[in-house]
């Protein structure tokens, strides 16, 4: 169990550096390969597909939950986009610089089959199950959520530079550190929510769909406001 936990974390550290520093251009491939490696570690450790939230009995209820989650996220963005004060939250230079083909690819391929697939398999599937089998579900939720928070340290620096955060917090070291801390705490808390959804639904599919929907629809809405609705 200790060996498997350490192995999972080592893989995640390497993948995080590859995706954010060393090989950004191969992001999707890295995510797919890493997902397979993490599942192999889990299976080698004796974890069942049920423990990972991927057994066949969970497919049907998981898909029903997933549909509900997707509709809820779509409704959330529709409401947020209709509120003038909330539209500032969609300010993202990275989205504004993309063409429609890039946005379509990122929101329908890169995010669902890269980001969401890898991160949910890693944190709400493998790491959660590996820790839970030795120390219990609560420990699994805590550990996976803490690691999920720190997983976002490097992305938070990029987000700080390309979103409204820099305008609010500034550009200095202290401002960037504040942005990183807020991101780690925020994503760590979100990780707890993803774990709870995983536990309640009994399937890994709903948190995957929630993750993909939040990021994918969010990107599309941000692009729409940045490129088409600047006058609003």
C-alpha positions as CSV (number, residue, x, y, z in Angstrom):
1,X,0.0,0.0,0.0
2,X,2.8,2.4,0.9
3,X,4.7,1.5,-2.2
4,X,1.6,2.0,-4.4
5,X,0.8,5.4,-2.8
6,X,4.3,6.6,-3.3
7,X,4.3,5.3,-6.9
8,X,1.1,7.1,-7.7
9,X,2.4,10.4,-6.3
10,X,5.7,10.0,-8.2
11,X,3.9,9.5,-11.5
12,X,1.7,12.5,-10.8
13,X,4.8,14.7,-10.1
14,X,6.4,13.7,-13.3
15,X,3.2,14.1,-15.3
16,X,2.6,17.5,-13.8
17,X,6.1,18.7,-14.8
18,X,5.7,17.2,-18.3
19,X,2.3,18.9,-18.9
20,X,3.3,22.3,-17.5
21,X,7.0,22.6,-18.2
22,X,8.7,19.9,-20.3
23,X,6.3,18.6,-23.0
24,X,3.2,20.8,-23.1
25,X,2.8,20.0,-26.8
26,X,2.1,16.4,-26.0
27,X,-0.4,17.1,-23.3
28,X,-3.2,14.7,-24.5
29,X,-0.9,11.8,-25.2
30,X,0.8,12.2,-21.8
31,X,-2.6,12.3,-20.0
32,X,-3.8,9.1,-21.8
33,X,-0.5,7.2,-21.1
34,X,-0.5,8.4,-17.5
35,X,-4.1,7.2,-17.0
36,X,-3.1,3.8,-18.2
37,X,-0.1,3.7,-15.9
38,X,-2.1,4.7,-12.9
39,X,-4.8,2.1,-13.5
40,X,-2.0,-0.5,-13.9
41,X,-0.6,0.4,-10.5
42,X,-4.0,0.2,-8.9
43,X,-4.7,-3.2,-10.4
44,X,-1.2,-4.5,-9.5
45,X,-2.0,-3.4,-6.0
46,X,-5.1,-5.7,-6.0
47,X,-7.7,-3.0,-6.3
48,X,-10.9,-4.0,-8.0
49,X,-12.8,-2.1,-10.7
50,X,-15.5,-1.5,-8.1
51,X,-13.0,0.2,-5.7
52,X,-12.0,2.5,-8.6
53,X,-15.6,3.3,-9.5
54,X,-15.4,1.6,-12.9
55,X,-17.2,-1.7,-12.5
56,X,-20.0,-2.6,-14.9
57,X,-22.7,-2.4,-12.2
58,X,-21.9,1.2,-11.7
59,X,-22.1,2.2,-15.4
60,X,-25.9,2.7,-15.7
61,X,-26.3,4.7,-12.4
62,X,-23.1,6.5,-13.2
63,X,-24.4,7.7,-16.6
64,X,-27.7,8.8,-15.1
65,X,-25.8,10.9,-12.5
66,X,-23.5,12.2,-15.2
67,X,-26.5,13.5,-17.3
68,X,-27.9,15.3,-14.2
69,X,-24.4,16.8,-13.5
70,X,-24.0,18.0,-17.0
71,X,-27.4,19.7,-17.1
72,X,-26.7,21.3,-13.7
73,X,-23.4,22.8,-14.9
74,X,-25.0,24.0,-18.2
75,X,-27.7,25.7,-16.2
76,X,-25.2,27.3,-13.8
77,X,-23.2,28.8,-16.7
78,X,-26.4,30.0,-18.4
79,X,-27.5,31.8,-15.2
80,X,-24.0,33.2,-14.5
81,X,-23.7,34.5,-18.1
82,X,-27.0,36.3,-17.7
83,X,-25.9,38.3,-14.7
84,X,-23.8,41.4,-15.7
85,X,-21.8,41.4,-12.5
86,X,-20.8,37.8,-12.9
87,X,-19.5,38.2,-16.4
88,X,-16.2,39.6,-15.1
89,X,-15.4,36.1,-13.9
90,X,-15.1,34.9,-17.5
91,X,-12.2,37.3,-18.3
92,X,-9.4,35.0,-19.5
93,X,-6.7,36.2,-22.0
94,X,-5.9,32.6,-22.9
95,X,-9.5,32.0,-24.1
96,X,-9.6,35.3,-26.0
97,X,-6.4,34.4,-28.0
98,X,-7.9,31.1,-29.3
99,X,-9.7,30.6,-32.5
100,X,-13.0,28.7,-32.7
101,X,-11.3,25.5,-33.8
102,X,-9.0,25.6,-30.9
103,X,-11.8,26.2,-28.5
104,X,-13.8,23.4,-30.0
105,X,-10.9,21.0,-29.7
106,X,-10.0,22.0,-26.2
107,X,-13.6,21.9,-24.9
108,X,-14.6,18.6,-26.5
109,X,-11.3,16.6,-26.7
110,X,-8.4,18.0,-24.7
111,X,-10.3,18.7,-21.5
112,X,-12.6,15.6,-21.4
113,X,-10.1,13.0,-22.6
114,X,-7.0,14.7,-21.2
115,X,-7.6,16.8,-18.1
116,X,-10.8,15.3,-16.7
117,X,-9.9,11.7,-17.6
118,X,-6.5,11.8,-16.0
119,X,-7.3,13.9,-13.0
120,X,-10.4,12.0,-12.0
121,X,-8.8,8.6,-12.6
122,X,-5.8,9.8,-10.6
123,X,-7.4,11.6,-7.6
124,X,-11.0,10.2,-7.3
125,X,-10.1,6.8,-8.7
126,X,-6.6,5.4,-8.0
127,X,-5.2,7.6,-5.2
128,X,-8.5,7.7,-3.3
129,X,-8.8,3.9,-3.5
130,X,-5.2,3.2,-2.7
131,X,-5.2,5.3,0.5
132,X,-8.8,4.2,1.5
133,X,-7.9,0.5,1.4
134,X,-5.3,1.1,4.1
135,X,-6.6,3.9,6.2
136,X,-10.2,4.3,5.3
137,X,-12.4,6.4,3.1
138,X,-12.0,9.7,5.1
139,X,-8.2,9.4,4.9
140,X,-8.5,8.7,1.2
141,X,-10.6,11.9,0.6
142,X,-8.2,14.0,2.7
143,X,-5.0,12.8,1.0
144,X,-6.3,12.8,-2.6
145,X,-7.8,16.3,-2.1
146,X,-4.6,17.8,-0.6
147,X,-2.5,16.3,-3.5
148,X,-5.1,17.6,-5.9
149,X,-4.7,21.1,-4.5
150,X,-0.9,21.0,-4.9
151,X,-1.3,19.6,-8.4
152,X,-2.5,23.1,-9.4
153,X,0.6,25.1,-8.2
154,X,2.1,25.4,-11.7
155,X,-1.2,26.0,-13.5
156,X,-2.1,28.7,-11.0
157,X,1.0,30.8,-12.0
158,X,-0.2,30.7,-15.6
159,X,-3.7,31.5,-14.6
160,X,-2.5,34.5,-12.5
161,X,-0.8,36.0,-15.6
162,X,-3.7,35.5,-18.0
163,X,-6.8,36.2,-16.0
164,X,-8.3,39.1,-14.0
165,X,-6.4,37.8,-10.9
166,X,-3.3,39.9,-11.8
167,X,-5.4,43.0,-12.1
168,X,-6.8,42.5,-8.6
169,X,-3.7,41.0,-6.7
170,X,-0.9,42.6,-8.7
171,X,2.3,41.1,-10.3
172,X,4.8,40.9,-7.5
173,X,6.0,37.8,-5.7
174,X,3.6,38.3,-2.8
175,X,0.7,38.6,-5.3
176,X,1.6,35.4,-7.1
177,X,2.1,33.6,-3.8
178,X,-1.4,34.7,-2.8
179,X,-2.8,33.5,-6.1
180,X,-1.1,30.1,-5.7
181,X,-2.3,29.6,-2.1
182,X,-5.9,30.6,-3.0
183,X,-5.8,28.2,-5.9
184,X,-4.4,25.3,-3.9
185,X,-7.0,25.8,-1.1
186,X,-9.8,26.2,-3.6
187,X,-9.0,23.2,-5.7
188,X,-8.3,21.1,-2.6
189,X,-11.8,22.0,-1.4
190,X,-13.2,21.2,-4.8
191,X,-11.4,17.9,-4.6
192,X,-13.5,17.0,-1.5
193,X,-16.6,17.8,-3.4
194,X,-15.5,15.6,-6.3
195,X,-14.8,12.8,-3.8
196,X,-18.2,13.1,-2.3
197,X,-19.9,12.9,-5.7
198,X,-17.8,9.8,-6.4
199,X,-18.9,8.2,-3.2
200,X,-22.6,9.1,-3.4
201,X,-22.9,8.0,-7.1
202,X,-20.7,5.0,-6.7
203,X,-19.1,5.7,-10.0
204,X,-16.1,7.6,-11.4
205,X,-18.2,8.9,-14.4
206,X,-20.1,11.7,-12.6
207,X,-17.0,13.5,-11.3
208,X,-15.4,13.1,-14.7
209,X,-18.4,14.7,-16.4
210,X,-18.5,17.4,-13.7
211,X,-14.8,18.2,-14.2
212,X,-15.1,18.2,-18.0
213,X,-18.3,20.3,-18.0
214,X,-17.0,22.9,-15.7
215,X,-13.7,23.4,-17.6
216,X,-15.1,22.8,-21.1
217,X,-18.2,24.9,-20.9
218,X,-16.3,27.5,-18.9
219,X,-13.8,27.8,-21.7
220,X,-16.4,28.2,-24.4
221,X,-18.3,30.8,-22.4
222,X,-15.1,32.7,-21.7
223,X,-14.2,32.7,-25.3
224,X,-17.7,33.9,-26.3
225,X,-17.5,36.8,-24.0
226,X,-13.9,37.7,-24.9
227,X,-14.4,37.5,-28.7
228,X,-18.1,38.1,-29.4
229,X,-19.6,40.0,-26.5
230,X,-17.0,42.6,-25.5
231,X,-19.6,45.3,-25.7
232,X,-21.7,43.8,-22.8
